[in-house]
Each structure stands twice: as structure tokens, then as C-alpha cells.
Amino acid sequence: RKDYPKDRHPGWNKGSIAYHADDGKVFMGSGTGDPFGPRCNKGDIMGCGVLFPRDYELRSDSEEEEPLGGGEQYGDLPLGWGEDGDSGEDEEYCQAANLHKQGDKVQVFFTRNGKLIGKKDVCLPKGGFYPTIGMMSSQEKVRVELRPLSG
């Protein structure tokens, strides 16, 4: 969500997913991560992207409006993307929250220095994902480039 809690790392809240560069774990709506890839070092370029199904139709929050489009998006983003909702691993939650409709399942992928680390299937929360970066100290620095492949 746009106002992701400042005291929570990306991936810890329901509906968020994040790759944590310090330990190589992926977090999907929980403060407990799963081993996923390598730890990252100074100078590494981390990427995060969302692969939408070919039949995906992007709609605004208003039911009356026409579809806005669809496709595949990608951007270099250290750590992860977050939104308040559910990680998608729990199918029952998606159905209970009326989020599981055709086209709501997407794949989130992570890269390191241009090479794929891995992908995770998730349920796209209402409102979508927002780029979020978590930092461990005030002395850390990152450069963010958001570059859609299409869209």
C-alpha cells in the first residue's frame, strides 16, 4: 500500500512480497522468510518485477470504469514491493477477500546483476503493489530506477 508501515520491513505485512538482500530470503506476508537466493554485496544491482497473465486486464478501483490495459512490467528495485493484503500463498485468503478472480494471479520475480534469482506466484492485492525499500540504518544508500518493459 502507499503508506506501508515505516517500522515493518517489506514482505512482513500481508499482501507484500520482498527479497531481503542481507540474508537472501524471500518474505511473503510474514516476518519469517524462506531461503531463496544469494546474499547481496555493495554494488550489486537488484531487480524486481511483476509478470501479468496475457489475459490480465488492469482495472481502476471503480467497477464502472473501462479496463486501462495490461502487460508485463519490470523495474530495478532493491529488496521488494509491498501492498497491504495477502501474499497469495494462501488461496483461502484470496477467495475470502474477493481477490481471487481470473487474472489476479501474477508472478513476482527477483534478479541480481541481471540474472534471475527466482519467481513466486502471488495473488495481486486490491490496489496492486507499490515499490518499497527497507533499510537497516540511516547510513545506507540505494539508487532506484523504475523502468517498465511495456505498458
C-alpha positions in Angstrom: 0.0 0.0 0.0 1.1 3.6 -0.4 1.6 4.1 3.3 3.5 0.9 4.1 4.4 1.0 7.9 7.8 2.5 8.4 8.5 0.1 11.3 8.0 -3.0 9.2 10.3 -4.4 6.6 8.9 -5.1 3.1 7.4 -8.6 2.9 6.4 -8.7 6.6 2.8 -7.4 6.1 0.1 -9.4 4.4 -0.1 -8.7 0.7 3.6 -7.8 0.4 6.5 -9.7 -1.0 10.2 -8.9 -0.7 13.7 -10.2 -1.3 15.9 -9.3 1.6 19.4 -8.7 0.3 21.1 -9.2 3.7 20.1 -12.8 4.1 18.9 -14.0 0.7 15.4 -14.8 2.0 12.1 -14.1 0.4 9.3 -12.8 2.7 5.7 -13.2 1.7 3.3 -11.6 4.2 5.2 -12.8 7.2 8.2 -11.9 9.4 9.6 -15.3 8.7 11.4 -15.7 5.4 12.3 -18.7 3.3 15.7 -19.3 1.7 15.5 -18.0 -1.8 18.8 -16.7 -3.2 22.3 -15.3 -2.5 23.1 -12.5 -0.1 23.9 -9.3 -1.9 27.0 -7.2 -1.8 27.8 -3.5 -2.2 27.5 -2.6 -5.9 25.0 -5.4 -6.8 22.1 -4.4 -8.9 18.9 -5.9 -7.6 15.8 -6.2 -9.8 12.1 -6.9 -9.0 9.3 -7.3 -11.5 5.8 -8.5 -12.0 4.7 -10.8 -14.8 1.0 -10.5 -15.5 -1.0 -13.2 -17.3 -1.6 -12.5 -21.1 -5.3 -12.1 -20.4 -4.9 -9.7 -17.5 -7.0 -6.5 -17.6 -5.8 -3.7 -15.3 -8.9 -2.0 -13.8 -9.1 1.0 -11.5 -10.7 0.7 -8.1 -14.0 1.8 -9.6 -16.0 -1.1 -11.1 -17.7 1.2 -13.6 -14.6 2.3 -15.4 -13.2 0.6 -18.5 -10.0 -1.5 -18.4 -6.8 0.5 -18.5 -4.6 -2.1 -20.2 -2.3 -4.9 -19.1 1.0 -6.5 -19.9 4.4 -7.0 -18.2 6.3 -4.6 -16.0 9.8 -4.6 -14.7 11.9 -2.2 -12.7 15.3 -2.3 -10.9 14.4 -2.2 -7.2 16.4 -3.3 -4.2 14.6 -5.6 -1.7 10.9 -5.8 -2.7 7.4 -4.5 -3.5 4.7 -4.1 -0.9 0.9 -3.8 -0.5 -1.5 -4.4 2.3 -3.5 -7.6 1.6 -2.1 -11.2 1.3 1.0 -12.8 -0.2 -1.1 -15.1 -2.4 0.3 -18.3 -1.0 -2.9 -18.7 1.0 -5.6 -19.4 -1.6 -8.3 -19.3 1.0 -7.4 -15.8 2.0 -7.6 -14.6 -1.7 -11.1 -16.1 -2.0 -12.3 -14.7 1.3 -11.1 -11.2 0.4 -12.7 -11.5 -3.0 -9.3 -11.0 -4.6 -9.1 -14.3 -6.5 -10.7 -13.7 -9.9 -9.3 -14.7 -13.3 -6.2 -12.6 -13.9 -5.4 -11.8 -10.2 -2.6 -14.4 -10.0 0.7 -12.9 -11.0 4.4 -13.9 -10.8 6.8 -11.7 -8.9 10.5 -12.2 -9.9 13.8 -11.0 -8.5 17.1 -10.6 -10.2 20.7 -9.9 -9.1 23.1 -8.3 -11.5 20.7 -9.1 -14.4 20.4 -12.8 -13.6 17.1 -14.4 -12.4 17.2 -15.4 -8.8 13.6 -16.9 -8.8 9.9 -16.3 -9.1 6.9 -16.6 -6.8 3.3 -16.9 -7.7 1.2 -14.4 -5.7 -2.4 -13.1 -5.6 -2.4 -9.4 -6.7 -3.9 -7.4 -3.9 -6.6 -4.8 -4.5 -4.8 -1.6 -5.5 -1.7 -3.5 -6.7 1.8 -3.5 -5.5 3.9 -0.4 -4.7 7.7 -0.3 -4.8 9.1 -0.3 -1.2 12.7 -0.3 0.1 13.6 -1.2 3.6 16.9 0.0 5.1 18.8 -1.2 8.2 20.5 2.1 9.1 20.5 5.7 8.2 23.9 5.4 6.5 22.8 3.1 3.7 22.3 4.4 0.2 20.5 3.0 -2.8 19.7 4.2 -6.3 16.3 3.3 -7.7 15.4 3.1 -11.4 11.8 2.2 -12.3 11.7 1.1 -16.0 8.7 -0.7 -17.3 9.4 -3.2 -20.1 5.9 -2.5 -21.6 2.8 -1.0 -20.5 
